[in-house]
Amino acid sequence: MINNFRLPVFVVILLFILGCGRNVEFDQYETLPDETWKEDNTLYFEALITDTSVVYNVFINVRNRNEYPMSNLFLFVNTIAPSGNMRRDTLEIPMADVHGKWYGKSVAGIWQHSHLFKKHVKFPIPGEYQFELTQAMRMEELPGIVDAGIRITRVTQ
């Protein structure tokens, strides 16, 4: 019989093993203090892209608890190439349907949302690409957001 401590550890390890495919190039999260995303708290990620011949998909991942008061999440996403060129996008991530039912998958009361940000992207030059995520919900403090991250996967044929 699995005791109360071993079951959560087993679930986390199983999810990690199942979620890590060979096509994952980059996968990182930043945890938000007090599970609150403040409007002046920008999350920073640096992904090393070495193969410019590969096609990639870029995902924005967000984890929330039931305390999140909205059905969507608007983000400002800055992408900065190794050359210094920057592109800013405004992204809406649907988090729940009109009845308040969360999208995504839930583990231990935390909902995981994976939103395709850029599909079939070829990075033009090798090097460090920086991604900056800022919540754009016009609220000083956005409760219920546990963490957010970037995932870059190779597109396989």
Accessible surface in RSA format (square Angstrom, percent):
REM  Atomic radii and reference values for relative SASA: ProtOr
REM  Chains: A
REM  Algorithm: Lee & Richards
REM  Probe-radius: 1.40
REM  Slices: 20
REM RES _ NUM      All-atoms   Total-Side   Main-Chain    Non-polar    All polar
REM                ABS   REL    ABS   REL    ABS   REL    ABS   REL    ABS   REL
RES MET A   1   233.70 121.0 149.86  99.2  83.84 199.6 127.32 108.2 106.38 140.9
RES ILE A   2    93.31  53.1  73.62  54.8  19.70  47.5  74.54  53.7  18.78  51.0
RES ASN A   3    74.76  51.6  68.26  66.0   6.50  15.6  39.20  94.3  35.56  34.4
RES ASN A   4   141.96  97.9 128.43 124.1  13.53  32.6  36.89  88.8 105.07 101.6
RES PHE A   5   151.68  75.9 143.91  89.1   7.77  20.2 149.69  90.8   1.99   5.7
RES ARG A   6   150.66  63.3 148.73  75.8   1.93   4.6  36.73  50.2 113.93  69.0
RES LEU A   7    91.66  51.0  91.66  65.6   0.00   0.0  91.66  64.4   0.00   0.0
RES PRO A   8    73.92  53.9  67.44  61.5   6.49  23.6  73.82  60.9   0.11   0.7
RES VAL A   9    63.88  42.0  61.11  55.3   2.77   6.7  63.84  55.5   0.03   0.1
RES PHE A  10   107.71  53.9 104.62  64.8   3.09   8.0 107.48  65.2   0.23   0.7
RES VAL A  11    47.96  31.6  47.91  43.4   0.05   0.1  47.91  41.6   0.05   0.1
RES VAL A  12    95.28  62.7  93.46  84.6   1.82   4.4  94.15  81.8   1.13   3.1
RES ILE A  13    91.99  52.3  90.65  67.5   1.34   3.2  91.99  66.2   0.00   0.0
RES LEU A  14    74.68  41.6  73.27  52.4   1.41   3.5  74.51  52.3   0.17   0.5
RES LEU A  15    84.93  47.3  78.40  56.1   6.53  16.4  78.68  55.3   6.25  16.8
RES PHE A  16   141.21  70.6 132.91  82.3   8.30  21.6 140.68  85.3   0.53   1.5
RES ILE A  17   110.09  62.6  97.05  72.3  13.03  31.4 100.69  72.5   9.39  25.5
RES LEU A  18   130.92  72.9 100.05  71.6  30.87  77.6 102.74  72.2  28.17  75.8
RES GLY A  19    36.22  44.7   0.00   N/A  36.22  44.7  30.98  85.0   5.24  11.7
RES CYS A  20    66.70  50.5  46.12  51.4  20.58  48.4  23.48  59.5  43.22  46.6
RES GLY A  21    38.43  47.4   0.00   N/A  38.43  47.4  27.97  76.7  10.46  23.4
RES ARG A  22   243.89 102.4 208.07 106.1  35.82  85.3  90.52 123.7 153.38  93.0
RES ASN A  23    51.77  35.7  47.79  46.2   3.98   9.6  10.71  25.8  41.06  39.7
RES VAL A  24    40.56  26.7  17.49  15.8  23.07  55.6  17.49  15.2  23.07  62.6
RES GLU A  25    53.72  30.8  24.66  18.7  29.06  69.2   4.21   8.1  49.51  40.4
RES PHE A  26    30.60  15.3  25.66  15.9   4.94  12.9  30.60  18.6   0.00   0.0
RES ASP A  27    70.38  49.3  37.92  37.7  32.46  76.8  12.02  28.3  58.36  58.2
RES GLN A  28    67.34  37.7  63.05  46.1   4.29  10.2  24.42  52.0  42.91  32.5
RES TYR A  29    53.73  25.1  33.37  19.0  20.35  53.0  28.65  21.5  25.07  30.9
RES GLU A  30    60.00  34.4  58.76  44.5   1.24   2.9   6.09  11.8  53.91  44.0
RES THR A  31    99.96  71.1  79.01  80.1  20.95  49.9  52.24  70.2  47.72  72.1
RES LEU A  32     1.75   1.0   0.00   0.0   1.75   4.4   0.00   0.0   1.75   4.7
RES PRO A  33    88.94  64.8  74.57  68.0  14.37  52.2  86.42  71.4   2.52  15.6
RES ASP A  34   136.13  95.4 100.21  99.7  35.91  84.9  36.38  85.6  99.74  99.5
RES GLU A  35    53.39  30.7  51.92  39.3   1.47   3.5  21.27  41.1  32.12  26.2
RES THR A  36    21.20  15.1  19.75  20.0   1.45   3.5   6.34   8.5  14.86  22.5
RES TRP A  37     0.00   0.0   0.00   0.0   0.00   0.0   0.00   0.0   0.00   0.0
RES LYS A  38    96.50  47.1  96.50  59.2   0.00   0.0  44.11  39.7  52.38  55.8
RES GLU A  39    84.44  48.5  75.09  56.8   9.35  22.3  23.18  44.8  61.26  50.0
RES ASP A  40   124.42  87.2  91.31  90.9  33.11  78.3  44.89 105.6  79.53  79.3
RES ASN A  41    39.80  27.4  34.85  33.7   4.95  11.9  12.98  31.2  26.83  25.9
RES THR A  42    35.01  24.9  24.43  24.8  10.58  25.2   7.11   9.6  27.90  42.2
RES LEU A  43    10.39   5.8   8.59   6.1   1.80   4.5  10.39   7.3   0.00   0.0
RES TYR A  44   137.87  64.4 126.78  72.1  11.09  28.9  90.33  67.9  47.54  58.6
RES PHE A  45     2.49   1.2   0.00   0.0   2.49   6.5   1.90   1.2   0.59   1.7
RES GLU A  46   100.86  57.9  84.85  64.2  16.02  38.1  22.26  43.1  78.60  64.2
RES ALA A  47     0.12   0.1   0.05   0.1   0.07   0.1   0.12   0.2   0.00   0.0
RES LEU A  48    99.57  55.5  85.19  60.9  14.38  36.2  85.19  59.8  14.38  38.7
RES ILE A  49     0.00   0.0   0.00   0.0   0.00   0.0   0.00   0.0   0.00   0.0
RES THR A  50    88.44  62.9  69.15  70.1  19.29  46.0  50.06  67.2  38.39  58.0
RES ASP A  51    47.23  33.1  42.84  42.6   4.39  10.4  15.29  36.0  31.94  31.9
RES THR A  52    46.57  33.1  37.39  37.9   9.18  21.9   4.33   5.8  42.24  63.8
RES SER A  53    82.17  69.4  62.02  82.8  20.15  46.4  48.27 102.8  33.89  47.5
RES VAL A  54    24.09  15.9  19.89  18.0   4.20  10.1  24.09  20.9   0.00   0.0
RES VAL A  55    41.39  27.2  38.37  34.7   3.02   7.3  38.37  33.3   3.02   8.2
RES TYR A  56     0.00   0.0   0.00   0.0   0.00   0.0   0.00   0.0   0.00   0.0
RES ASN A  57    25.53  17.6  25.53  24.7   0.00   0.0   0.00   0.0  25.53  24.7
RES VAL A  58     2.19   1.4   2.19   2.0   0.00   0.0   2.19   1.9   0.00   0.0
RES PHE A  59    45.38  22.7  45.38  28.1   0.00   0.0  45.38  27.5   0.00   0.0
RES ILE A  60     0.19   0.1   0.00   0.0   0.19   0.4   0.00   0.0   0.19   0.5
RES ASN A  61     4.04   2.8   4.04   3.9   0.00   0.0   0.00   0.0   4.04   3.9
RES VAL A  62     0.04   0.0   0.04   0.0   0.00   0.0   0.04   0.0   0.00   0.0
RES ARG A  63    70.73  29.7  70.73  36.1   0.00   0.0  10.83  14.8  59.90  36.3
RES ASN A  64     0.00   0.0   0.00   0.0   0.00   0.0   0.00   0.0   0.00   0.0
RES ARG A  65    73.64  30.9  73.64  37.5   0.00   0.0  16.93  23.1  56.70  34.4
RES ASN A  66    98.78  68.1  80.40  77.7  18.38  44.3  26.24  63.1  72.55  70.1
RES GLU A  67   115.31  66.2  96.54  73.0  18.77  44.7  62.12 120.2  53.19  43.4
RES TYR A  68     6.36   3.0   0.00   0.0   6.36  16.6   0.00   0.0   6.36   7.8
RES PRO A  69    74.87  54.6  35.60  32.5  39.27 142.8  47.62  39.3  27.25 169.3
RES MET A  70    65.88  34.1  57.72  38.2   8.15  19.4  39.89  33.9  25.98  34.4
RES SER A  71    58.80  49.7  51.42  68.6   7.38  17.0  19.59  41.7  39.21  54.9
RES ASN A  72    33.41  23.0  33.41  32.3   0.00   0.0   5.01  12.0  28.40  27.5
RES LEU A  73     0.00   0.0   0.00   0.0   0.00   0.0   0.00   0.0   0.00   0.0
RES PHE A  74    71.91  36.0  71.91  44.5   0.00   0.0  71.91  43.6   0.00   0.0
RES LEU A  75     0.00   0.0   0.00   0.0   0.00   0.0   0.00   0.0   0.00   0.0
RES PHE A  76    69.06  34.6  68.25  42.3   0.81   2.1  68.30  41.4   0.76   2.2
RES VAL A  77     0.00   0.0   0.00   0.0   0.00   0.0   0.00   0.0   0.00   0.0
RES ASN A  78    20.19  13.9  20.15  19.5   0.04   0.1   0.14   0.3  20.05  19.4
RES THR A  79    25.70  18.3  23.81  24.1   1.90   4.5  22.53  30.3   3.17   4.8
RES ILE A  80    32.06  18.2  31.80  23.7   0.27   0.6  31.80  22.9   0.27   0.7
RES ALA A  81    19.36  17.8  15.29  23.6   4.07   9.2  15.29  21.5   4.07  10.8
RES PRO A  82    55.14  40.2  17.26  15.7  37.88 137.7  25.36  20.9  29.78 185.1
RES SER A  83    73.17  61.8  30.22  40.3  42.94  98.9  40.43  86.1  32.73  45.9
RES GLY A  84    50.55  62.3   0.00   N/A  50.55  62.3  29.56  81.1  20.99  47.0
RES ASN A  85   109.91  75.8 102.76  99.3   7.15  17.2  27.92  67.2  81.99  79.2
RES MET A  86   109.90  56.9  74.05  49.0  35.85  85.4  58.96  50.1  50.93  67.5
RES ARG A  87   142.43  59.8 137.74  70.2   4.68  11.1  52.17  71.3  90.26  54.7
RES ARG A  88   129.89  54.5 101.19  51.6  28.70  68.3  38.06  52.0  91.82  55.7
RES ASP A  89    23.04  16.1  18.69  18.6   4.36  10.3   9.61  22.6  13.43  13.4
RES THR A  90    89.85  63.9  57.03  57.8  32.83  78.2  37.37  50.2  52.48  79.3
RES LEU A  91    22.78  12.7  21.61  15.5   1.17   3.0  22.78  16.0   0.00   0.0
RES GLU A  92    80.85  46.4  69.29  52.4  11.57  27.5  15.34  29.7  65.52  53.5
RES ILE A  93     2.33   1.3   2.33   1.7   0.00   0.0   2.33   1.7   0.00   0.0
RES PRO A  94    66.53  48.5  60.31  55.0   6.22  22.6  60.81  50.2   5.72  35.5
RES MET A  95     0.00   0.0   0.00   0.0   0.00   0.0   0.00   0.0   0.00   0.0
RES ALA A  96    11.05  10.2   2.68   4.1   8.37  19.0   2.68   3.8   8.37  22.2
RES ASP A  97    38.25  26.8  33.61  33.5   4.65  11.0  17.63  41.5  20.63  20.6
RES VAL A  98   145.03  95.4 105.44  95.5  39.58  95.4 113.80  98.9  31.23  84.7
RES HIS A  99   163.35  89.3 125.47  87.2  37.89  96.9  88.88  91.6  74.47  86.7
RES GLY A 100    47.31  58.3   0.00   N/A  47.31  58.3  29.14  80.0  18.17  40.7
RES LYS A 101   142.58  69.6 133.76  82.1   8.83  21.0  99.38  89.5  43.20  46.0
RES TRP A 102    30.93  12.4  25.76  12.5   5.17  12.1  18.90  10.1  12.03  19.5
RES TYR A 103   102.29  47.8  97.92  55.7   4.36  11.4  73.03  54.9  29.26  36.1
RES GLY A 104    47.26  58.3   0.00   N/A  47.26  58.3  17.98  49.3  29.28  65.6
RES LYS A 105   161.47  78.8 156.50  96.0   4.97  11.8 104.17  93.8  57.30  61.0
RES SER A 106    52.42  44.3  22.79  30.4  29.63  68.3  12.03  25.6  40.40  56.6
RES VAL A 107    59.13  38.9  52.45  47.5   6.69  16.1  56.72  49.3   2.42   6.6
RES ALA A 108    94.55  86.9  50.89  78.5  43.65  99.3  72.00 101.4  22.54  59.7
RES GLY A 109    37.74  46.5   0.00   N/A  37.74  46.5  27.98  76.8   9.76  21.9
RES ILE A 110    40.97  23.3  38.81  28.9   2.16   5.2  38.81  27.9   2.16   5.9
RES TRP A 111    53.03  21.3  53.03  25.7   0.00   0.0  50.78  27.1   2.24   3.6
RES GLN A 112    47.96  26.8  45.58  33.3   2.38   5.7  34.89  74.3  13.07   9.9
RES HIS A 113     7.12   3.9   5.27   3.7   1.85   4.7   5.98   6.2   1.15   1.3
RES SER A 114    71.82  60.7  37.25  49.7  34.56  79.6  29.43  62.7  42.39  59.4
RES HIS A 115    46.90  25.6  44.88  31.2   2.02   5.2  27.52  28.4  19.38  22.6
RES LEU A 116    69.63  38.8  52.86  37.8  16.76  42.1  52.86  37.1  16.76  45.1
RES PHE A 117    23.74  11.9   4.43   2.7  19.31  50.3   4.68   2.8  19.07  54.6
RES LYS A 118    55.42  27.0  53.11  32.6   2.31   5.5  36.21  32.6  19.21  20.5
RES LYS A 119   134.92  65.8 110.69  67.9  24.23  57.7  53.88  48.5  81.04  86.3
RES HIS A 120   102.57  56.1  81.27  56.5  21.30  54.5  49.95  51.5  52.62  61.2
RES VAL A 121    34.65  22.8  30.32  27.5   4.32  10.4  34.65  30.1   0.00   0.0
RES LYS A 122   117.06  57.1  96.98  59.5  20.08  47.8  51.93  46.7  65.13  69.4
RES PHE A 123     9.55   4.8   8.90   5.5   0.64   1.7   8.93   5.4   0.62   1.8
RES PRO A 124   106.41  77.5  75.40  68.7  31.01 112.7  86.38  71.3  20.02 124.4
RES ILE A 125    66.13  37.6  66.13  49.3   0.00   0.0  66.13  47.6   0.00   0.0
RES PRO A 126    81.70  59.5  69.67  63.5  12.03  43.7  69.94  57.7  11.76  73.1
RES GLY A 127    18.53  22.8   0.00   N/A  18.53  22.8  17.87  49.0   0.66   1.5
RES GLU A 128    76.11  43.7  70.19  53.1   5.92  14.1  40.81  78.9  35.30  28.8
RES TYR A 129     5.04   2.4   5.04   2.9   0.00   0.0   5.04   3.8   0.00   0.0
RES GLN A 130    66.34  37.1  66.34  48.5   0.00   0.0   4.78  10.2  61.56  46.7
RES PHE A 131     2.91   1.5   2.70   1.7   0.21   0.5   2.70   1.6   0.21   0.6
RES GLU A 132    30.62  17.6  30.00  22.7   0.62   1.5   0.87   1.7  29.75  24.3
RES LEU A 133     0.00   0.0   0.00   0.0   0.00   0.0   0.00   0.0   0.00   0.0
RES THR A 134    23.64  16.8  23.64  24.0   0.00   0.0  15.17  20.4   8.46  12.8
RES GLN A 135     5.00   2.8   0.31   0.2   4.70  11.2   0.00   0.0   5.00   3.8
RES ALA A 136    20.31  18.7   3.32   5.1  16.99  38.6   9.13  12.9  11.18  29.6
RES MET A 137    26.37  13.7  11.98   7.9  14.39  34.3  14.81  12.6  11.56  15.3
RES ARG A 138   232.91  97.8 192.95  98.4  39.97  95.2  77.15 105.4 155.76  94.4
RES MET A 139    55.10  28.5  49.77  32.9   5.33  12.7  54.82  46.6   0.28   0.4
RES GLU A 140   130.78  75.1 122.43  92.6   8.35  19.9  34.44  66.6  96.35  78.7
RES GLU A 141    93.08  53.4  84.75  64.1   8.34  19.9  22.11  42.8  70.98  57.9
RES LEU A 142     0.00   0.0   0.00   0.0   0.00   0.0   0.00   0.0   0.00   0.0
RES PRO A 143    52.20  38.0  52.20  47.6   0.00   0.0  52.20  43.1   0.00   0.0
RES GLY A 144     4.62   5.7   0.00   N/A   4.62   5.7   1.92   5.3   2.69   6.0
RES ILE A 145     0.00   0.0   0.00   0.0   0.00   0.0   0.00   0.0   0.00   0.0
RES VAL A 146    14.58   9.6  14.58  13.2   0.00   0.0  14.58  12.7   0.00   0.0
RES ASP A 147    10.53   7.4  10.53  10.5   0.00   0.0   0.00   0.0  10.53  10.5
RES ALA A 148     0.00   0.0   0.00   0.0   0.00   0.0   0.00   0.0   0.00   0.0
RES GLY A 149     0.12   0.2   0.00   N/A   0.12   0.2   0.12   0.3   0.00   0.0
RES ILE A 150     0.18   0.1   0.00   0.0   0.18   0.4   0.00   0.0   0.18   0.5
RES ARG A 151    55.05  23.1  55.05  28.1   0.00   0.0   4.03   5.5  51.02  30.9
RES ILE A 152     0.00   0.0   0.00   0.0   0.00   0.0   0.00   0.0   0.00   0.0
RES THR A 153    14.71  10.5  14.71  14.9   0.00   0.0   9.70  13.0   5.01   7.6
RES ARG A 154    76.47  32.1  75.10  38.3   1.37   3.3  20.76  28.4  55.71  33.8
RES VAL A 155    34.60  22.8  17.61  15.9  16.99  40.9  21.06  18.3  13.54  36.7
RES THR A 156   102.10  72.6  77.73  78.8  24.37  58.1  52.86  71.0  49.23  74.4
RES GLN A 157   203.75 113.9 134.30  98.2  69.45 165.4  93.60 199.2 110.15  83.5
END  Absolute sums over single chains surface
CHAIN  1 A     9664.8       7834.4       1830.4       5479.5       4185.2
END  Absolute sums over all chains
TOTAL          9664.8       7834.4       1830.4       5479.5       4185.2
